[in-house]
Amino acid sequence: MADEIPRLDALDDWPPPEAQALWYGSPASEATLLDAFRGGRMHHAWLLGGPKGIGKATLAFRFARFALANPDPESPAVAGAIDLAVPEASPAFRKVAGRAHPNLLTMERPWDDKNKRYKTDLAVDEIRRTVGFFGSTSGEGGWRIAVVDPADDMNPSAANALLKILEEPPSRSLFFIVSHTPGRLLPTIRSRCRRLDLAPLSAETIATAMRDSGTIDVDDEDISLAAALAGGSLRRAILLLQDDGISTYRAFARFAADVGHPDITAMHALADSVSGRGANDAYEGFIETVRAWLARRVRGEPEPVAETNPGEAVRAVPLARWAEVWEKIAQSSTEADDLNLDRKQVVLSILMSLARAARM
């Protein structure tokens, strides 16, 4: 049954973007959309760019609610609006939150009922749903809004189908194209959109959002550490807390503080903790933790926990060597996924690559 299908990329006890009432991102990004809407300069397609988890889809649905609740850009309600907020009790909010509004279409990777998981790409059939959506009479009058979330998942056929629609957009249609890496989209798609890049969230904002939620049941120290490690992504911070990523970070940081003299027992314990059966999120979190640690080494930044700052030997490693390790990690993690390799061995290989780089 449809209600048994998990929401794509859902986070436990956290509202999905279409049901998120609060906006923690930059007020300037919100103001850009609001000013364009009421000023008669609303482009038919917006490319919302930036790292995953910073609120791009949330902003797309936030605007969709506002435009569907206030279809006349010249109305007093729009003229007097200070942001894109819509009351949670309003029909527009409830319908968008339930993905039940007839004038809103969301395109994303579809559910594979046979294998009981989401498909690996957003195929052309999803994009072709716009034919019926825009070809029918508008369900409630006003705008019809399509959200592609994220466009990075489109295969080439889907991208070309989207491009064709953007070249000849239907009247009173709006597209919000969410992308974590806009530079990888077709140049012709980018050229037909107005681009709005969102900035990563500050650690303070992320911590506030988690405290405000009332669903994050951990101590304040862990919330602050997750926010500091998240790289501006609220989603990343939530996952760090939900998937025991903080413990993974602390274990890795202890290893990395003296990575040139690795503790073999600690290495195996860490590898076991992130590579067991059902530990997909933990494994992916470990890969992200290592990448973030390498990024801080390249930028010369300290660790969020002072006692885990690397020693002099690690700080003296040339940047080019860390870059080589980064490439090796990217290659090994990709091969592990493609060839279904033993993840414990992949983790141990990554840790040894770091140790060798520090000893050379």
MARMAR-436995 format. One record per residue (C-alpha): residue in three letters; x, y, z. Coordinates in Angstrom, 1 decimal. Example, Ala and Ser with C-alpha at 12.3 -4.5 7.8 and 13.67 -1.06 7.14 Angstrom:
BEGIN
<atom aa="Ala" px="12.3" py="-4.5" pz="7.8"/>
<atom aa="Ser" px="13.7" py="-1.1" pz="7.1"/>
***
This chain:
BEGIN
<atom aa="Met" px="0.0" py="0.0" pz="0.0"/>
<atom aa="Ala" px="1.1" py="3.6" pz="-0.7"/>
<atom aa="Asp" px="1.2" py="4.4" pz="3.0"/>
<atom aa="Glu" px="3.7" py="1.7" pz="3.6"/>
<atom aa="Ile" px="6.2" py="3.2" pz="1.2"/>
<atom aa="Pro" px="8.9" py="5.1" pz="3.1"/>
<atom aa="Arg" px="9.4" py="8.7" pz="2.0"/>
<atom aa="Leu" px="12.6" py="9.2" pz="-0.1"/>
<atom aa="Asp" px="15.5" py="10.4" pz="2.1"/>
<atom aa="Ala" px="13.2" py="10.7" pz="5.1"/>
<atom aa="Leu" px="14.6" py="11.5" pz="8.5"/>
<atom aa="Asp" px="13.1" py="9.9" pz="11.6"/>
<atom aa="Asp" px="11.0" py="12.3" pz="13.6"/>
<atom aa="Trp" px="11.8" py="15.2" pz="11.3"/>
<atom aa="Pro" px="9.3" py="16.8" pz="8.8"/>
<atom aa="Pro" px="10.1" py="16.3" pz="5.1"/>
<atom aa="Pro" px="10.7" py="19.5" pz="3.1"/>
<atom aa="Glu" px="7.1" py="19.9" pz="2.0"/>
<atom aa="Ala" px="5.9" py="19.8" pz="5.6"/>
<atom aa="Gln" px="8.6" py="22.0" pz="7.2"/>
<atom aa="Ala" px="6.9" py="25.1" pz="8.5"/>
<atom aa="Leu" px="10.1" py="26.9" pz="9.6"/>
<atom aa="Trp" px="12.8" py="28.5" pz="7.4"/>
<atom aa="Tyr" px="16.3" py="28.4" pz="8.9"/>
<atom aa="Gly" px="18.1" py="29.5" pz="5.7"/>
<atom aa="Ser" px="19.1" py="33.0" pz="4.6"/>
<atom aa="Pro" px="16.3" py="35.6" pz="4.6"/>
<atom aa="Ala" px="17.8" py="37.0" pz="1.5"/>
<atom aa="Ser" px="17.1" py="33.8" pz="-0.5"/>
<atom aa="Glu" px="13.5" py="33.9" pz="0.6"/>
<atom aa="Ala" px="13.3" py="37.6" pz="-0.2"/>
<atom aa="Thr" px="14.6" py="37.0" pz="-3.7"/>
<atom aa="Leu" px="11.7" py="34.7" pz="-4.5"/>
<atom aa="Leu" px="9.1" py="36.9" pz="-2.8"/>
<atom aa="Asp" px="10.3" py="40.1" pz="-4.5"/>
<atom aa="Ala" px="10.4" py="38.4" pz="-7.9"/>
<atom aa="Phe" px="6.8" py="37.1" pz="-7.5"/>
<atom aa="Arg" px="5.2" py="40.3" pz="-6.4"/>
<atom aa="Gly" px="7.3" py="42.5" pz="-8.7"/>
<atom aa="Gly" px="6.2" py="40.7" pz="-11.9"/>
<atom aa="Arg" px="9.7" py="39.3" pz="-12.5"/>
<atom aa="Met" px="9.0" py="35.7" pz="-11.7"/>
<atom aa="His" px="11.1" py="33.5" pz="-14.0"/>
<atom aa="His" px="9.4" py="30.3" pz="-15.1"/>
<atom aa="Ala" px="12.3" py="28.1" pz="-13.9"/>
<atom aa="Trp" px="14.5" py="28.4" pz="-10.8"/>
<atom aa="Leu" px="17.7" py="26.4" pz="-10.2"/>
<atom aa="Leu" px="18.2" py="26.1" pz="-6.5"/>
<atom aa="Gly" px="21.8" py="25.1" pz="-5.9"/>
<atom aa="Gly" px="24.0" py="24.2" pz="-2.9"/>
<atom aa="Pro" px="25.1" py="21.3" pz="-0.8"/>
<atom aa="Lys" px="22.7" py="18.6" pz="0.3"/>
<atom aa="Gly" px="20.7" py="19.4" pz="3.5"/>
<atom aa="Ile" px="20.8" py="23.2" pz="3.5"/>
<atom aa="Gly" px="17.1" py="23.7" pz="2.7"/>
<atom aa="Lys" px="16.8" py="23.9" pz="-1.1"/>
<atom aa="Ala" px="13.8" py="21.6" pz="-1.3"/>
<atom aa="Thr" px="12.3" py="23.2" pz="1.8"/>
<atom aa="Leu" px="12.5" py="26.6" pz="0.1"/>
<atom aa="Ala" px="11.0" py="25.3" pz="-3.1"/>
<atom aa="Phe" px="8.0" py="23.9" pz="-1.3"/>
<atom aa="Arg" px="7.8" py="27.0" pz="1.0"/>
<atom aa="Phe" px="7.4" py="29.2" pz="-2.1"/>
<atom aa="Ala" px="4.9" py="26.7" pz="-3.7"/>
<atom aa="Arg" px="2.7" py="26.9" pz="-0.7"/>
<atom aa="Phe" px="2.8" py="30.7" pz="-0.8"/>
<atom aa="Ala" px="2.1" py="31.0" pz="-4.5"/>
<atom aa="Leu" px="-0.7" py="28.4" pz="-4.3"/>
<atom aa="Ala" px="-2.3" py="30.2" pz="-1.3"/>
<atom aa="Asn" px="-1.8" py="33.6" pz="-3.0"/>
<atom aa="Pro" px="-2.1" py="33.1" pz="-6.7"/>
<atom aa="Asp" px="-2.5" py="36.9" pz="-7.5"/>
<atom aa="Pro" px="1.0" py="38.6" pz="-7.2"/>
<atom aa="Glu" px="-0.8" py="42.0" pz="-7.0"/>
<atom aa="Ser" px="-3.0" py="41.1" pz="-4.0"/>
<atom aa="Pro" px="-2.8" py="43.0" pz="-0.7"/>
<atom aa="Ala" px="-1.7" py="39.8" pz="1.0"/>
<atom aa="Val" px="1.3" py="39.4" pz="-1.3"/>
<atom aa="Ala" px="2.1" py="43.2" pz="-1.1"/>
<atom aa="Gly" px="2.2" py="43.1" pz="2.7"/>
<atom aa="Ala" px="4.0" py="39.8" pz="3.1"/>
<atom aa="Ile" px="7.3" py="39.9" pz="4.9"/>
<atom aa="Asp" px="8.3" py="36.3" pz="4.1"/>
<atom aa="Leu" px="6.9" py="33.2" pz="2.4"/>
<atom aa="Ala" px="5.2" py="31.8" pz="5.6"/>
<atom aa="Val" px="1.8" py="30.2" pz="5.2"/>
<atom aa="Pro" px="-0.3" py="29.2" pz="8.3"/>
<atom aa="Glu" px="0.0" py="25.5" pz="9.1"/>
<atom aa="Ala" px="-3.8" py="25.3" pz="9.4"/>
<atom aa="Ser" px="-4.4" py="26.7" pz="5.9"/>
<atom aa="Pro" px="-5.6" py="24.3" pz="3.1"/>
<atom aa="Ala" px="-2.5" py="25.1" pz="1.0"/>
<atom aa="Phe" px="-0.2" py="24.1" pz="3.7"/>
<atom aa="Arg" px="-2.0" py="20.9" pz="4.5"/>
<atom aa="Lys" px="-2.3" py="19.9" pz="0.8"/>
<atom aa="Val" px="1.3" py="20.6" pz="0.0"/>
<atom aa="Ala" px="2.5" py="18.8" pz="3.1"/>
<atom aa="Gly" px="0.5" py="15.7" pz="2.1"/>
<atom aa="Arg" px="1.5" py="16.1" pz="-1.6"/>
<atom aa="Ala" px="-2.1" py="16.3" pz="-2.4"/>
<atom aa="His" px="-2.4" py="19.7" pz="-4.0"/>
<atom aa="Pro" px="-3.6" py="19.3" pz="-7.6"/>
<atom aa="Asn" px="-1.4" py="22.1" pz="-8.8"/>
<atom aa="Leu" px="1.8" py="20.8" pz="-7.4"/>
<atom aa="Leu" px="3.9" py="18.0" pz="-9.0"/>
<atom aa="Thr" px="7.0" py="16.5" pz="-7.4"/>
<atom aa="Met" px="9.4" py="14.5" pz="-9.6"/>
<atom aa="Glu" px="12.0" py="12.3" pz="-7.8"/>
<atom aa="Arg" px="13.4" py="8.8" pz="-8.0"/>
<atom aa="Pro" px="10.4" py="6.4" pz="-8.1"/>
<atom aa="Trp" px="9.8" py="3.5" pz="-5.8"/>
<atom aa="Asp" px="10.6" py="0.1" pz="-7.1"/>
<atom aa="Asp" px="7.8" py="-2.1" pz="-5.8"/>
<atom aa="Lys" px="9.5" py="-5.3" pz="-6.9"/>
<atom aa="Asn" px="12.8" py="-4.7" pz="-5.0"/>
<atom aa="Lys" px="11.2" py="-2.6" pz="-2.2"/>
<atom aa="Arg" px="13.5" py="0.3" pz="-2.6"/>
<atom aa="Tyr" px="13.9" py="3.5" pz="-4.5"/>
<atom aa="Lys" px="15.3" py="3.3" pz="-8.0"/>
<atom aa="Thr" px="18.8" py="4.6" pz="-8.6"/>
<atom aa="Asp" px="17.9" py="7.3" pz="-11.0"/>
<atom aa="Leu" px="15.1" py="9.7" pz="-12.0"/>
<atom aa="Ala" px="14.0" py="8.3" pz="-15.3"/>
<atom aa="Val" px="12.3" py="10.0" pz="-18.3"/>
<atom aa="Asp" px="8.9" py="8.6" pz="-17.3"/>
<atom aa="Glu" px="8.9" py="10.8" pz="-14.2"/>
<atom aa="Ile" px="9.6" py="13.9" pz="-16.3"/>
<atom aa="Arg" px="6.9" py="12.9" pz="-18.8"/>
<atom aa="Arg" px="4.4" py="13.2" pz="-16.0"/>
<atom aa="Thr" px="4.5" py="16.9" pz="-16.7"/>
<atom aa="Val" px="2.6" py="16.3" pz="-20.0"/>
<atom aa="Gly" px="-0.6" py="15.3" pz="-18.2"/>
<atom aa="Phe" px="0.0" py="17.7" pz="-15.3"/>
<atom aa="Phe" px="0.4" py="20.8" pz="-17.5"/>
<atom aa="Gly" px="-2.0" py="19.6" pz="-20.2"/>
<atom aa="Ser" px="-4.9" py="19.3" pz="-17.8"/>
<atom aa="Thr" px="-7.0" py="22.2" pz="-16.5"/>
<atom aa="Ser" px="-5.5" py="23.7" pz="-13.4"/>
<atom aa="Gly" px="-7.1" py="22.0" pz="-10.4"/>
<atom aa="Glu" px="-7.7" py="25.1" pz="-8.3"/>
<atom aa="Gly" px="-6.9" py="27.9" pz="-10.8"/>
<atom aa="Gly" px="-3.7" py="29.9" pz="-10.6"/>
<atom aa="Trp" px="-0.2" py="28.5" pz="-10.8"/>
<atom aa="Arg" px="1.0" py="25.0" pz="-11.5"/>
<atom aa="Ile" px="4.3" py="24.2" pz="-9.9"/>
<atom aa="Ala" px="6.7" py="21.4" pz="-10.6"/>
<atom aa="Val" px="9.6" py="20.5" pz="-8.3"/>
<atom aa="Val" px="12.5" py="18.3" pz="-9.5"/>
<atom aa="Asp" px="14.2" py="17.0" pz="-6.3"/>
<atom aa="Pro" px="17.0" py="16.5" pz="-7.0"/>
<atom aa="Ala" px="17.9" py="17.1" pz="-10.6"/>
<atom aa="Asp" px="21.2" py="15.4" pz="-10.0"/>
<atom aa="Asp" px="19.4" py="12.0" pz="-10.0"/>
<atom aa="Met" px="18.2" py="12.4" pz="-13.6"/>
<atom aa="Asn" px="19.5" py="10.1" pz="-16.3"/>
<atom aa="Pro" px="20.4" py="11.6" pz="-19.7"/>
<atom aa="Ser" px="17.0" py="10.9" pz="-21.2"/>
<atom aa="Ala" px="15.2" py="12.6" pz="-18.3"/>
<atom aa="Ala" px="17.5" py="15.6" pz="-18.5"/>
<atom aa="Asn" px="16.7" py="16.0" pz="-22.2"/>
<atom aa="Ala" px="13.0" py="15.7" pz="-21.6"/>
<atom aa="Leu" px="13.2" py="18.4" pz="-18.9"/>
<atom aa="Leu" px="15.1" py="20.6" pz="-21.2"/>
<atom aa="Lys" px="12.4" py="20.3" pz="-23.9"/>
<atom aa="Ile" px="9.8" py="21.4" pz="-21.4"/>
<atom aa="Leu" px="11.9" py="24.4" pz="-20.2"/>
<atom aa="Glu" px="12.3" py="25.5" pz="-23.7"/>
<atom aa="Glu" px="8.6" py="25.9" pz="-24.2"/>
<atom aa="Pro" px="7.1" py="26.4" pz="-20.7"/>
<atom aa="Pro" px="3.3" py="26.3" pz="-20.3"/>
<atom aa="Ser" px="1.6" py="29.4" pz="-19.2"/>
<atom aa="Arg" px="1.4" py="30.2" pz="-15.5"/>
<atom aa="Ser" px="3.9" py="27.3" pz="-14.8"/>
<atom aa="Leu" px="6.8" py="27.4" pz="-12.4"/>
<atom aa="Phe" px="9.7" py="25.0" pz="-12.1"/>
<atom aa="Phe" px="11.9" py="24.5" pz="-9.1"/>
<atom aa="Ile" px="15.0" py="22.4" pz="-10.0"/>
<atom aa="Val" px="16.9" py="21.4" pz="-6.9"/>
<atom aa="Ser" px="20.5" py="20.5" pz="-7.4"/>
<atom aa="His" px="23.4" py="19.6" pz="-5.0"/>
<atom aa="Thr" px="25.9" py="20.1" pz="-7.9"/>
<atom aa="Pro" px="24.4" py="22.5" pz="-10.4"/>
<atom aa="Gly" px="27.6" py="22.6" pz="-12.5"/>
<atom aa="Arg" px="27.1" py="19.0" pz="-13.6"/>
<atom aa="Leu" px="23.6" py="19.7" pz="-15.1"/>
<atom aa="Leu" px="23.3" py="20.2" pz="-18.8"/>
<atom aa="Pro" px="24.5" py="23.8" pz="-19.7"/>
<atom aa="Thr" px="21.3" py="24.2" pz="-21.7"/>
<atom aa="Ile" px="19.2" py="23.4" pz="-18.6"/>
<atom aa="Arg" px="21.2" py="25.9" pz="-16.6"/>
<atom aa="Ser" px="20.9" py="28.6" pz="-19.2"/>
<atom aa="Arg" px="17.1" py="28.4" pz="-19.1"/>
<atom aa="Cys" px="16.8" py="28.8" pz="-15.4"/>
<atom aa="Arg" px="17.4" py="31.7" pz="-13.0"/>
<atom aa="Arg" px="19.9" py="30.4" pz="-10.5"/>
<atom aa="Leu" px="19.6" py="30.9" pz="-6.8"/>
<atom aa="Asp" px="22.4" py="29.4" pz="-4.8"/>
<atom aa="Leu" px="21.8" py="28.8" pz="-1.1"/>
<atom aa="Ala" px="24.6" py="29.2" pz="1.4"/>
<atom aa="Pro" px="25.4" py="26.5" pz="4.0"/>
<atom aa="Leu" px="23.9" py="27.1" pz="7.4"/>
<atom aa="Ser" px="26.0" py="28.3" pz="10.3"/>
<atom aa="Ala" px="26.7" py="25.9" pz="13.1"/>
<atom aa="Glu" px="24.7" py="28.1" pz="15.4"/>
<atom aa="Thr" px="21.7" py="28.0" pz="13.1"/>
<atom aa="Ile" px="21.9" py="24.2" pz="12.8"/>
<atom aa="Ala" px="22.1" py="23.8" pz="16.6"/>
<atom aa="Thr" px="19.1" py="26.1" pz="17.1"/>
<atom aa="Ala" px="17.0" py="24.2" pz="14.6"/>
<atom aa="Met" px="17.8" py="20.9" pz="16.3"/>
<atom aa="Arg" px="17.0" py="22.3" pz="19.8"/>
<atom aa="Asp" px="13.8" py="23.9" pz="18.5"/>
<atom aa="Ser" px="12.6" py="20.6" pz="17.0"/>
<atom aa="Gly" px="11.9" py="18.9" pz="20.3"/>
<atom aa="Thr" px="12.7" py="15.6" pz="18.7"/>
<atom aa="Ile" px="16.5" py="15.5" pz="19.2"/>
<atom aa="Asp" px="16.9" py="13.7" pz="22.5"/>
<atom aa="Val" px="20.7" py="14.1" pz="23.1"/>
<atom aa="Asp" px="22.8" py="16.3" pz="25.4"/>
<atom aa="Asp" px="23.7" py="19.8" pz="24.3"/>
<atom aa="Glu" px="27.4" py="18.9" pz="23.9"/>
<atom aa="Asp" px="26.5" py="16.4" pz="21.2"/>
<atom aa="Ile" px="24.2" py="18.8" pz="19.5"/>
<atom aa="Ser" px="26.9" py="21.5" pz="19.3"/>
<atom aa="Leu" px="29.4" py="18.9" pz="18.0"/>
<atom aa="Ala" px="27.1" py="17.6" pz="15.4"/>
<atom aa="Ala" px="26.4" py="21.2" pz="14.2"/>
<atom aa="Ala" px="30.1" py="21.9" pz="14.0"/>
<atom aa="Leu" px="30.8" py="18.8" pz="12.0"/>
<atom aa="Ala" px="27.9" py="19.2" pz="9.6"/>
<atom aa="Gly" px="29.5" py="21.4" pz="7.1"/>
<atom aa="Gly" px="26.5" py="23.7" pz="7.0"/>
<atom aa="Ser" px="24.0" py="20.9" pz="6.4"/>
<atom aa="Leu" px="21.2" py="20.5" pz="8.8"/>
<atom aa="Arg" px="20.5" py="17.1" pz="7.3"/>
<atom aa="Arg" px="24.0" py="15.9" pz="8.0"/>
<atom aa="Ala" px="23.8" py="17.1" pz="11.6"/>
<atom aa="Ile" px="20.6" py="15.2" pz="12.2"/>
<atom aa="Leu" px="22.1" py="12.0" pz="10.7"/>
<atom aa="Leu" px="25.2" py="12.4" pz="12.9"/>
<atom aa="Leu" px="22.9" py="12.2" pz="15.9"/>
<atom aa="Gln" px="20.4" py="9.6" pz="14.7"/>
<atom aa="Asp" px="23.0" py="7.2" pz="13.3"/>
<atom aa="Asp" px="25.5" py="7.4" pz="16.2"/>
<atom aa="Gly" px="27.8" py="9.4" pz="13.9"/>
<atom aa="Ile" px="29.1" py="11.4" pz="16.8"/>
<atom aa="Ser" px="30.6" py="8.2" pz="18.3"/>
<atom aa="Thr" px="32.1" py="7.3" pz="14.9"/>
<atom aa="Tyr" px="33.6" py="10.8" pz="14.6"/>
<atom aa="Arg" px="35.1" py="10.5" pz="18.1"/>
<atom aa="Ala" px="36.6" py="7.1" pz="17.4"/>
<atom aa="Phe" px="38.0" py="8.2" pz="14.1"/>
<atom aa="Ala" px="39.3" py="11.5" pz="15.5"/>
<atom aa="Arg" px="41.2" py="9.6" pz="18.2"/>
<atom aa="Phe" px="42.8" py="7.4" pz="15.6"/>
<atom aa="Ala" px="43.6" py="10.3" pz="13.3"/>
<atom aa="Ala" px="45.1" py="12.5" pz="16.0"/>
<atom aa="Asp" px="48.2" py="10.2" pz="15.8"/>
<atom aa="Val" px="47.5" py="8.5" pz="12.5"/>
<atom aa="Gly" px="51.1" py="7.9" pz="11.8"/>
<atom aa="His" px="51.2" py="5.4" pz="14.6"/>
<atom aa="Pro" px="47.9" py="3.5" pz="14.1"/>
<atom aa="Asp" px="46.3" py="1.4" pz="16.9"/>
<atom aa="Ile" px="45.4" py="-1.8" pz="15.0"/>
<atom aa="Thr" px="42.9" py="-2.9" pz="17.6"/>
<atom aa="Ala" px="41.1" py="0.4" pz="17.4"/>
<atom aa="Met" px="41.1" py="0.3" pz="13.6"/>
<atom aa="His" px="39.3" py="-3.0" pz="13.6"/>
<atom aa="Ala" px="36.9" py="-1.9" pz="16.2"/>
<atom aa="Leu" px="36.0" py="1.2" pz="14.2"/>
<atom aa="Ala" px="35.7" py="-0.8" pz="11.0"/>
<atom aa="Asp" px="33.4" py="-3.3" pz="12.7"/>
<atom aa="Ser" px="31.2" py="-0.6" pz="14.0"/>
<atom aa="Val" px="30.5" py="1.0" pz="10.5"/>
<atom aa="Ser" px="30.5" py="-2.1" pz="8.2"/>
<atom aa="Gly" px="28.2" py="-4.6" pz="9.8"/>
<atom aa="Arg" px="24.9" py="-5.8" pz="8.4"/>
<atom aa="Gly" px="22.3" py="-3.0" pz="8.2"/>
<atom aa="Ala" px="25.0" py="-0.4" pz="8.8"/>
<atom aa="Asn" px="24.6" py="1.4" pz="5.5"/>
<atom aa="Asp" px="24.0" py="4.8" pz="7.1"/>
<atom aa="Ala" px="27.0" py="4.3" pz="9.5"/>
<atom aa="Tyr" px="29.3" py="3.3" pz="6.6"/>
<atom aa="Glu" px="28.3" py="6.3" pz="4.5"/>
<atom aa="Gly" px="28.7" py="8.5" pz="7.6"/>
<atom aa="Phe" px="32.2" py="7.2" pz="8.1"/>
<atom aa="Ile" px="33.1" py="8.0" pz="4.5"/>
<atom aa="Glu" px="31.8" py="11.5" pz="4.9"/>
<atom aa="Thr" px="33.6" py="11.9" pz="8.3"/>
<atom aa="Val" px="36.9" py="11.0" pz="6.6"/>
<atom aa="Arg" px="36.3" py="13.4" pz="3.7"/>
<atom aa="Ala" px="35.5" py="16.2" pz="6.1"/>
<atom aa="Trp" px="38.6" py="15.5" pz="8.1"/>
<atom aa="Leu" px="40.7" py="15.6" pz="5.0"/>
<atom aa="Ala" px="39.0" py="18.9" pz="3.9"/>
<atom aa="Arg" px="40.0" py="20.4" pz="7.3"/>
<atom aa="Arg" px="43.6" py="19.3" pz="6.8"/>
<atom aa="Val" px="43.7" py="20.9" pz="3.4"/>
<atom aa="Arg" px="42.2" py="24.2" pz="4.7"/>
<atom aa="Gly" px="44.4" py="24.1" pz="7.8"/>
<atom aa="Glu" px="41.4" py="24.2" pz="10.2"/>
<atom aa="Pro" px="41.3" py="22.7" pz="13.7"/>
<atom aa="Glu" px="39.1" py="19.8" pz="14.8"/>
<atom aa="Pro" px="35.9" py="20.7" pz="16.6"/>
<atom aa="Val" px="37.1" py="18.9" pz="19.6"/>
<atom aa="Ala" px="40.5" py="20.4" pz="20.7"/>
<atom aa="Glu" px="41.9" py="17.2" pz="22.2"/>
<atom aa="Thr" px="41.6" py="15.4" pz="18.8"/>
<atom aa="Asn" px="43.6" py="18.0" pz="16.9"/>
<atom aa="Pro" px="46.3" py="16.2" pz="14.8"/>
<atom aa="Gly" px="49.9" py="16.3" pz="16.0"/>
<atom aa="Glu" px="52.8" py="18.1" pz="14.3"/>
<atom aa="Ala" px="53.6" py="15.1" pz="12.1"/>
<atom aa="Val" px="50.1" py="15.2" pz="10.6"/>
<atom aa="Arg" px="50.1" py="18.9" pz="10.2"/>
<atom aa="Ala" px="53.4" py="18.7" pz="8.3"/>
<atom aa="Val" px="52.0" py="16.3" pz="5.6"/>
<atom aa="Pro" px="52.0" py="18.1" pz="2.2"/>
<atom aa="Leu" px="48.6" py="19.1" pz="0.8"/>
<atom aa="Ala" px="49.3" py="17.1" pz="-2.4"/>
<atom aa="Arg" px="49.6" py="13.9" pz="-0.4"/>
<atom aa="Trp" px="46.2" py="14.5" pz="1.3"/>
<atom aa="Ala" px="44.7" py="15.1" pz="-2.1"/>
<atom aa="Glu" px="46.0" py="11.8" pz="-3.3"/>
<atom aa="Val" px="44.4" py="10.1" pz="-0.3"/>
<atom aa="Trp" px="41.1" py="11.9" pz="-1.1"/>
<atom aa="Glu" px="41.2" py="10.5" pz="-4.6"/>
<atom aa="Lys" px="42.0" py="7.0" pz="-3.4"/>
<atom aa="Ile" px="39.1" py="7.1" pz="-0.9"/>
<atom aa="Ala" px="36.7" py="8.3" pz="-3.6"/>
<atom aa="Gln" px="37.8" py="5.5" pz="-5.9"/>
<atom aa="Ser" px="37.7" py="2.7" pz="-3.3"/>
<atom aa="Ser" px="34.3" py="3.7" pz="-2.0"/>
<atom aa="Thr" px="32.9" py="3.8" pz="-5.5"/>
<atom aa="Glu" px="34.4" py="0.4" pz="-6.3"/>
<atom aa="Ala" px="33.0" py="-1.0" pz="-3.1"/>
<atom aa="Asp" px="29.5" py="0.1" pz="-4.1"/>
<atom aa="Asp" px="29.8" py="-1.0" pz="-7.7"/>
<atom aa="Leu" px="31.4" py="-4.4" pz="-7.0"/>
<atom aa="Asn" px="29.7" py="-5.1" pz="-3.6"/>
<atom aa="Leu" px="33.1" py="-5.4" pz="-1.9"/>
<atom aa="Asp" px="33.6" py="-6.2" pz="1.8"/>
<atom aa="Arg" px="33.0" py="-2.9" pz="3.5"/>
<atom aa="Lys" px="35.2" py="-3.7" pz="6.5"/>
<atom aa="Gln" px="38.2" py="-4.2" pz="4.2"/>
<atom aa="Val" px="37.4" py="-0.9" pz="2.5"/>
<atom aa="Val" px="37.3" py="0.9" pz="5.8"/>
<atom aa="Leu" px="40.6" py="-0.7" pz="6.9"/>
<atom aa="Ser" px="42.2" py="0.2" pz="3.6"/>
<atom aa="Ile" px="41.1" py="3.8" pz="4.0"/>
<atom aa="Leu" px="42.6" py="4.0" pz="7.5"/>
<atom aa="Met" px="45.8" py="2.5" pz="6.3"/>
<atom aa="Ser" px="46.0" py="4.9" pz="3.4"/>
<atom aa="Leu" px="45.8" py="7.8" pz="6.0"/>
<atom aa="Ala" px="48.5" py="6.1" pz="8.1"/>
<atom aa="Arg" px="50.9" py="5.7" pz="5.2"/>
<atom aa="Ala" px="50.4" py="9.3" pz="4.1"/>
<atom aa="Ala" px="51.3" py="10.5" pz="7.6"/>
<atom aa="Arg" px="54.4" py="8.4" pz="7.7"/>
<atom aa="Met" px="55.9" py="9.2" pz="4.3"/>
***
